[in-house]
Amino acid sequence: MSFSALGLSEEIVRAVTERGYLTPTPIQVAAIPAVLSGRDLMAGAQTGTGKTAGFTLPIIEILSRKNDKKEKGRRVPVKALILTPTRELAAQVEESVVEYGKHMKLSSTVIFGGVSINPQIQKLRTGVDILVATPGRLLDHVQQRTLDLSHVEILVLDEADRMLDMGFIRDIRKIISLLPKTRQNLLFSATFSDEIKSLSSSILKDPILIEITPSGKPVEKVSQKIYLVDRDKKRAVLSKLIKQHDWFQILVFTRTKHGANRLAEQLNKDGISSLAIHGNKSQGARTHALAEFKTGTLHVLVATDIAARGIDISELPHVVNFDLPNVPEDYVHRIGRTARAGAEGEAISLVCIDEHKLLEGIERLIKISLPREVVPGFEPDPNAKAEPIDNGQGRRGFSGRPKPSSRSPQKTSSGNDRSGGGESRRSGSSEGRTRRG
C-alpha cells in the first residue's frame, strides 16, 4: 500500500517520499484513515513503529484542507495541540510536522521548558496552526495569557502512558478543561494500563481502537541478551564489549542522573567518546549531545529513562541497559529505541546479583526467558550477595515502583519551566521525583 492510497494529498506524499519513506507502517495504515475520518482514536503502538507520522500526516492533511478558507490577515489560532511528556520528544514531533508539511501553507511551533519563554511568546503572537508542547510550559503560557486554546479542533496525547507515569494527570485535565468541548481526540500509548483506560474513557468519545503491538511485547527484531556480571565490573565489561565488537552509536541507560555522569566520565577515560543527558542538564547541553550522537561523531550517549524519550534515530544499532529499570515496562520503552521502522537492533543488559528480581519481572512482562552469557575474565562471584538498589530517590529497595508522593505540587513564578520539559512531575520514574519550584 502507498501513502497516497491512505487519502493523503500529493504534497504530503511528496514530503514523505523525500524523507525516504515509500511504504506506510501498520500503525500508519490503521491510524491515518481513522484520523482523517474525524473519529476519536485510541492507539497502542511501541516506539519505532512510525506512530508520529500516524497522527502528524493526517493532521496536516485535515488542516491544509481548511487552510484556503481562513481569512487573510487574521491571526492564526491554534487548531491542533500535541502534548508530549518530554522536551526531546516535543522537538522531534515538531520537526516531523515541519518536514511533512513543508509543501503546505501551515505554521507550527514547539514550546517546552529549559529555554527562554520570550521567543516562544513572540512566535505564538504571530499565530500557529499546530502547537507541540510539554504540559508544564503550556500552562505557563496560559497563566501569562500568551496562548489561546479556545479554537483547538484536534488534541493529541502522545505517549500518554509516560505522561501519567511522570505525574502529569492533573496538568492534562486542566489543559483539557481549557479546550472546546467539541474536538477530535487522539491518544497514543505504548501500553493500555488501567490508568490509561480511565483517562481515555473521560476524554475520548466512541473511539476507534487500534493496537498494533500487544502491551509489554518488545519490538520483535530486537536481539536481546543478558550479560551476568558483578556490580563493580559493569563499566569494564561495557568498555570491553564496545571495543571487542567495534560497536558505534550506543545508547546506554542508567538508573540515576549521577550514575549517567559517572559512567560517561569513565568511558571517556577508556578512550570511548561519551556524553550524558538527564534532567539536570541544560537544554542546550542536551540538544548538543543529541546532535553529536545522531551524526555519529559521539560514540556513546548515556541517558536516564526520561531524557531518552524522543530520541529518534532510524538505524540505532545498540541499546545497553547498564542498570535495569525499576519498572518492567520501561525495559520495553528502552529497547524500543533500536530496531525502529523495520530495522534490526541489539539490546544488551548488564545484570548483577542485585537486579535478579528486576530481571524476573521483565521476563514475566515480555513472556520471554532472555539468554544469559558471561564475558570471559569477568565471571561473577558465586558467593556474592544481593544489596539494596539505589533508585536515585534517597532510599534503597530491591525492586518495584516508587510510591507516589502525597505532597501537593508547588507553583513557581510565571515563565519558569514547571515541568522541566517533562522531568519534574513524575510519580513512577526511575530517575527520581523532584518538587516544582
N, C-alpha and C positions, 0 to 999 in steps of 0.2 A: 504493500500500500504506500502511496505517496502522500506528502503533506497537503498537496492541492486537493486530494480526494477527501480530506477531512473538513473541507469547507473554508479553507484559508485563501486569502486573496493572493494574486500574483506577486505583489510587492513583498508580502511577508514570506512567501515561499522562496523568493529570490534571496532575501536576507538569511534565511535558514540555510539555504544551499551554499551561500558564501561563507558560512561558518563550518562547512564541511559535512553537514548532516543531510542525508538523502532519504533515509527511511525512518519513520517515527517509531519510537519505542512503544511497548504495550501500554504503559500508563498514558502516553500521549494519544494513542489510538482511542483509548477509552474516555479520557478526560476532555479532550478538545471539543468533540461534538457535544458532549454533555454541557460544557460551559457555554458554547455557542447557542444552545437551546434555551438558555436563560434560567435553567433549573439550579437549585442549590445542589452542592456536591460535597460528599464526604469520601475522601480518597486516602487509601492506605498504600504507601509505597516506600521502599527503602531508599536511602540516599544513593545516588549514582544511577537511578533508573530514568532520569530525564524529567522528573516531576516539575521542575521550574518552568521548562518550556510548556509543560502540560497546562499551566494556567496563564503564563505571560502571553503566549501566542494568541489564544482566543480573546483575552482581554484587549490586546492591541487591535484585533480584528473588530471586536464589538465597538470600541470607542472610535476607531477610524471610520466606521460606517456612519457614525453620528457627527463626525468632525466637520463635514461640509455644511451641516445645518446650523452650527453655532454662529452667533452674530459676531462680525468682525469688530475689533476694537474693545471688546469686553474682556475683563479679567477672566482667565480660565479657572473655573472651580475644580477642586479635586474630585474626580469621578471614580477612580479606583484606588483603594487603600490596601496595601500589602503589609501585614505585620510579620516581623521575623524576630527570633529570640536574641540574635547577636549582631554586632556591627559587621563582622565579616560576611555573614550570610546576607544582611541587608545590602551591602555593597555589591555582592555577587549577583543578587536578584536584579538590582537596578542596572547593572552592567548588561544583563541579558535583555532587559527592556529596551535599553538604548540600541543594542546590536540588532535585535529582531525588529525594532520599529524604525530603523534608520531611513527607510524609504517612505515612511508615513509622516504626516504632519501632526505629530503628537509630542507633548512635552512631559518630562518626568524629572524627578529628583529623589534623593535619598537623605534621610535625616537620622542621625544617631549621636550618641554622646561621645565624650572623649575629645571632641573638637569644638571650636568656637561656634556658638549658636548664631552669631550675626550674619555670616554668609548664607546660612540656611533661611534666615528671615528674609533676606533680600531676594532669594530665589522664590520663596513662597509668595512674595508680594507680586511677582510677575505672573504668577498663576501656573499651575501644573495639572496635567490630566491624570497622571499616575504618580502616586506617592508611595515610596517604600520607607518603612520606619521601624525602629525599635520602640516598644511601648513607653519607656521612661521619657525619652526625649520628645516623643509625640505629645505626651501630657504636659511637658514643659512649654511647648509651643501653644497648646490650648490655654494654659494658665496665663501666658503672656498675650493671648488674643492675637497671635500671629498666624493662626490656622483656622480655617472654616471647614468643618466636616459635614455641613448640612446638605451638600449636594452629592455625597458619595453614593454611587449606584452599585458598586461591586466591592465586597470585603473579602480579603484572603487572609486566612490564618495559616502561615507556613510553619511547618514543624511544630504543630500545636502541642504535641506531647512534651517536647522540650520546653516550651514556654510554661507549661504547667509545672514541670519539674523544677523550673527556676523561680517559681513563686509569682508568676505574672497574672494569676487568675483575677485578682481584684482590678488590676490595670486594664485587663481585657474587657471586663464587664463595664468598667467606667467608660472606656472608649466606645463600646457598643451603644451605651446609653446616649452618646452624642451624635449617633448616626441616624439617618432617616429610617423610619420603620419599614418602608418598602425598599428592598435592595436584594441583590443576589449575594449569597454567602458561599464561600468555598473554603473547606477545611482540609488541610493536608497533614497527615501524621504517619510516622513510621510504625506506630503501634496503636491499637484501639483498646486502651485501658478503660476501666470503669469511669475514671475521671474524664477521659476524652468523650466517652459516650454521654456522660451527664452534660458536659459543655455543649456538645453538638445538639442534644435534644432541646437545649434552651435557645439555640441560635438558628439552627437550620430548619427549614420548612419543607417537608416532603422531599428530602434529598435523594439524589441518585447515589447509590453506594458502590464504590469501586475499591477492590482490594487486590492489588497485583501480586504482592508477596505476603504470605501469611505472617502475622505478628511474630517477632522473635526469630524469623528464619533469615540467616545471613545470605548475602549475595552468593549464588552457587558457584561462580567462577573464582572465588577467593580460595586459595590453597592455605589451609590453616595448620599450624604446627606449634607444639609446646616444647620449650627447652627447659628442663629442670635444672636449677642452679641455686647455689647458696646466695642469700640476700646480698652479701658483701662482694660477690663476684659478678654481679649482673653487668656492671659497666665494662669490665674486662671482657666478658663474653660478647657483649654487643659490639665492642670495638673489633674483636677477633672475627666475628661473623661478617661485619661490614667489609673489612679488608680482605678476608679469605674469599668471599663471594663477589667482591667488587660491586657491591650494591651502590646505587645512586638514588637521589630523591627519596629519602626515607623519612616518613612521618612517625615520630616516636611519641607515645603518650605516657605521661607521668601522672601520679595521683595528686600531687600538690604543686603549687607555684614555686616553692623553694626547691623542690626536687627537680623541676624543669630547669631552673637556673643552674643548679649544681651539676646536673648531667651535661648540659650544653658546655659548661666550662671544662669539664673533664674530657669530653670528646674533642674539644679544640686542642687540649694538651696532648691528645693522642694523634694529632695531625688530621682530624676529621672536622671540616668546617661546619659549625653548628650555631644556631641561634634559638632562643626560647621565646615563645609567645604565651601570654596569660593575662589575666585581668589587671594586674598591676603595671603592665607595660603601657606606655603611651600609645595612642592610636597611630602616631607617626612611626614608632618603632615596629608596631605590628604590621603596618602596611609595607614597610621596608623589608621586613623579614619574609613576608608572603611573596613579595615581588621577586626577591632573590631566589626563593625556593621554586617558584613557578618557572623561572627562566633557566633553572638548573645550575646557577652559579653557587648556590648553597647546597651542601651535601645533605645535612640533616636539619630538620625542623622539629624541635622538641616542644610539645604543646600539652596543655591541660584540656580536658573534655570541652569546656565551654568555649575556649578560644579557638578550638579547631572547627567549630561549626561554621559552615560556609566556605571551607577550603574546597575548591572545585578544580581539580587537575585531572584532565581527561585520561592520562596514562600514568597515574601514580603507581609505581610498581610495588612498593613495600610499605606496610604499616607494622610497627613494632609496639607491643604493649610492654613497656619497661616495667610498669606496675599494672596489675589487673584492676579494673574498675570495681568500686564497691557495689554498684548496681549492675546486675547482669545485662539489662537492656542496653547499657552504654557500650558493652562489648560489640553488639551488633552495629551500633552507630559508628564506632571506631573503625571496624574493619570495612564498613561501607564506604570509607574514603578511597579504597582501592577497588579495582575491577569495576570501574564505572562505565556506563554506556556500552556494555558488552565486552570490554577489555578484560584481560586476565590480571590477577594480582596475588600477592602473597601477604599473609598476616602471621606474624611471629609473636609469641608471648613468652616472656621470661618469667618463670614461676618459681618462687621459693616456697619453703615449707609453710610460711605464714599465710600463703594465699591458696592453699589447697581447698579450703571450704568455698572460697570465691570461685575457684575453677569448677567445683562441683555444681554450683548454682548456674554458671554459664552453660555447662553441658546439659543440665536439665532443661534450660530455656531453649537451646538450639537443637536439642534432641540428637546430639552427635557426641561420640566419645573421641576427643581430639588426640591425635598421635603424639606420643612423648618421645623426646630424644635427649641425649646428653652430649655436650661438646667435650671431646677428649681432652683430658687435662683439667677439666672443670667439673668433675663428678661431685654431686652434692654429698655433704657429710651425712652418713646414715644415722648418726647419733644426734643430729641437730634437733632442737625443739622449737615449736612454733612460738612466736612472740606476737603480742597485740599489734595491729596495724595502725600506723599514724595516718589518720584520714584527713589531716590538714584542718581540723576543726577544734583543736585544743583538747581532744580526747582520743582515746585509742579503743579499738574494738576489732574483733576478728572478721566480721563481715556484717552486711545488712545495710539498709537505708538509714541515713541520718534522720533523727527525729526532727520534725518541723518545729521551728521556734514559735513560742506563744507571744512573742513581743510584737507589738504593732509597728509597722514601718514608720520611720521618721521622715518628715518632709525636709526638703532642702530649699535653699533660696532659688528663685527663678533663674533658669539658664544653666544650672548645673545638670550634669548627666545623672539623674537619679537611678537610671538602670545600669549605668556603666556599660551601655551598649548591650545590655542583657547579661550582666555579670554580678549584680548585687542584690537580686531578689529571689535567688534560688532557694528551694527548700529540700532538694534531693540531690544536689550536685556533689560530686566527689571533690570539687575544688574548694568547698567550704562556703560559709554563708557570712555576709557582712551586712551591717545595717546601712540604710540610706543616710547619706549625710557626710 
